[in-house]
Amino acid sequence: STPPEPPADMVRRKPVVWRGTNRVIRVEGSVDAVNVALQLAFIAIFIVVLWLVAISTSTLSAINERELRRRRGDLEALTALAEQIERTDDSSSVARTLLDAAVTTYGFPRGVVLASSEGHLPVLASYGLEEDLARRPGRPGPSLVVAQAHESKGTVLVRGLDAEADPWLARLLPGAINLVVVPLSAEGRSLG
């Protein structure tokens, strides 16, 4: 007599081998298509994640390199400005050199350097102003945004000038938007 047939789930089948680029999946015994599909999905996800990490790393590296180049450019511009100021003799030449360096380095369309003299702000240098206004800027008056910059002892960013709070500065820079107000100080005193 012949032995009884084993149940179908216990039948030993030939091992199935799948070879990929770096991984071999060996399934012995009962081949379950779901398990193979899950392992293939795992490999696909692993490859996608690996590519995303590689792309992210290269992108962040490029951003970092661009930032380093920008900082190097700023440092070179600052060094050139210090050398030019070293060669100047009077305050109006220093103001002109300072304004020229800021306009050249950052591409500002207009700019003024104001001196602080007992609360009034006479123009020492200007760039991009109307010729008539640059020659005769009018009687300087106090400025709210300049006072803010002096009080904070730091740069103040202003979206626009208020004609009531800064009438003289608003007339000097009509329609000005996105202003950068930087106080000039030496030995703890505000100079402009």
C-alpha positions in Angstrom: 0.0 0.0 0.0 1.1 3.5 -0.6 1.5 6.1 2.0 -1.1 8.8 2.3 -0.6 12.1 0.4 0.5 15.0 2.7 -1.8 18.0 2.9 -1.3 20.5 0.0 0.2 23.2 2.3 3.0 20.9 3.4 4.1 20.0 -0.1 7.8 21.0 -0.4 8.3 23.0 -3.5 11.5 24.0 -5.3 13.1 27.2 -3.8 12.3 30.4 -5.7 15.2 32.8 -6.0 15.0 36.4 -7.2 18.2 38.3 -7.9 18.3 42.1 -7.8 21.2 44.5 -7.9 22.3 44.0 -4.4 19.8 41.7 -2.7 18.8 38.1 -3.2 15.4 37.0 -1.9 15.1 33.3 -1.3 11.7 31.9 -0.6 11.6 28.2 0.3 8.6 26.1 0.9 5.2 27.6 0.2 5.6 30.6 -2.0 3.3 33.4 -0.9 2.9 36.0 -3.6 1.9 38.6 -1.0 5.2 38.2 0.8 7.2 38.6 -2.4 5.2 41.6 -3.4 5.8 43.2 0.0 9.6 42.5 -0.2 9.7 44.1 -3.7 7.7 47.1 -2.4 10.2 47.4 0.5 13.1 47.4 -1.9 11.3 50.0 -4.2 10.6 52.3 -1.2 14.2 51.9 0.0 15.5 53.0 -3.4 13.2 56.0 -3.6 14.2 57.1 -0.1 17.8 56.7 -1.0 17.4 58.9 -4.1 15.4 61.5 -2.1 18.2 61.7 0.5 20.8 62.0 -2.3 18.9 64.8 -4.0 18.2 66.6 -0.7 21.9 66.5 0.3 23.0 67.9 -3.1 20.4 70.7 -3.0 21.3 71.7 0.6 25.0 71.6 -0.3 24.4 73.9 -3.3 22.4 76.4 -1.1 25.2 76.3 1.5 27.8 77.0 -1.1 25.8 79.9 -2.6 25.5 81.4 0.9 29.2 81.1 1.5 29.9 82.9 -1.8 27.5 85.7 -0.9 29.2 86.1 2.5 32.6 86.2 0.9 31.4 88.9 -1.5 30.0 90.9 1.4 33.4 90.6 3.2 35.3 91.6 0.1 33.0 94.7 -0.3 33.5 95.6 3.4 37.3 95.3 3.1 37.3 97.5 -0.1 35.1 100.0 1.7 37.4 100.1 4.8 40.4 100.7 2.5 38.6 103.5 0.6 37.5 105.2 3.8 41.1 105.0 5.1 42.2 107.1 2.1 39.5 109.8 2.5 40.1 113.1 4.4 36.8 114.7 5.3 33.3 113.6 6.4 31.6 114.4 3.1 34.1 112.2 1.3 33.5 109.4 3.8 29.8 109.8 3.3 30.1 109.7 -0.5 32.4 106.6 -0.3 30.0 104.8 2.1 26.9 105.6 -0.1 28.8 104.5 -3.3 29.8 101.2 -1.7 26.2 100.5 -0.5 24.7 101.3 -3.9 27.3 99.4 -5.9 27.2 96.3 -3.6 23.5 96.0 -3.1 22.1 97.8 -6.2 19.9 100.3 -4.4 18.2 102.7 -6.7 18.4 105.7 -4.3 20.2 106.5 -1.1 21.1 109.3 1.3 23.6 109.7 4.1 22.4 112.0 6.8 24.4 113.6 9.5 23.0 114.0 13.0 23.5 117.5 14.2 21.4 118.4 17.2 18.4 116.4 16.0 18.6 117.8 12.5 19.7 115.6 9.6 21.5 117.5 6.8 22.3 115.5 3.7 26.0 114.6 3.4 25.7 112.5 0.3 22.9 111.3 -2.0 22.4 109.0 -5.0 19.4 108.7 -7.4 17.6 111.8 -6.2 16.1 114.4 -8.5 18.9 116.9 -9.4 17.0 119.9 -8.0 16.2 118.0 -4.8 19.8 116.8 -4.4 21.1 120.4 -4.7 18.5 121.9 -2.4 17.0 119.3 -0.1 15.3 121.9 2.1 15.6 122.4 5.8 16.3 119.1 7.5 13.9 118.1 10.2 13.6 115.3 12.8 12.8 111.8 11.5 10.8 109.1 13.3 12.5 106.2 11.5 16.0 107.6 12.0 15.1 108.1 15.7 14.0 104.4 15.8 17.3 103.3 14.3 19.2 105.4 16.8 17.2 104.1 19.8 17.5 100.5 18.7 21.2 100.9 17.7 20.5 98.7 14.8 19.1 98.5 11.3 15.4 99.3 10.9 13.4 98.0 7.9 10.5 100.3 6.8 7.9 99.4 4.2 7.3 103.1 3.5 7.6 106.6 4.9 4.8 108.3 6.7 4.4 111.9 5.3 3.1 113.1 8.7 5.8 111.5 10.9 8.7 112.1 8.5 7.7 115.0 6.3 11.2 116.1 5.2 12.4 112.5 4.6 9.2 111.7 2.7 9.8 114.8 0.5 13.5 113.8 0.0 12.6 110.2 -1.0 9.1 110.5 -2.6 7.3 107.2 -3.1 10.1 105.3 -1.3 9.2 101.7 -0.3 11.2 99.0 1.5 13.7 101.3 3.1 16.8 100.2 5.1 17.7 102.7 7.8 21.1 102.1 9.3 22.3 104.3 12.1 25.9 105.7 12.0 27.5 105.8 15.4 31.0 106.1 16.8 32.2 105.9 20.4 28.6 105.4 21.6 27.2 108.5 20.0 24.9 108.7 17.0 26.4 110.5 14.1 23.8 110.0 11.4 
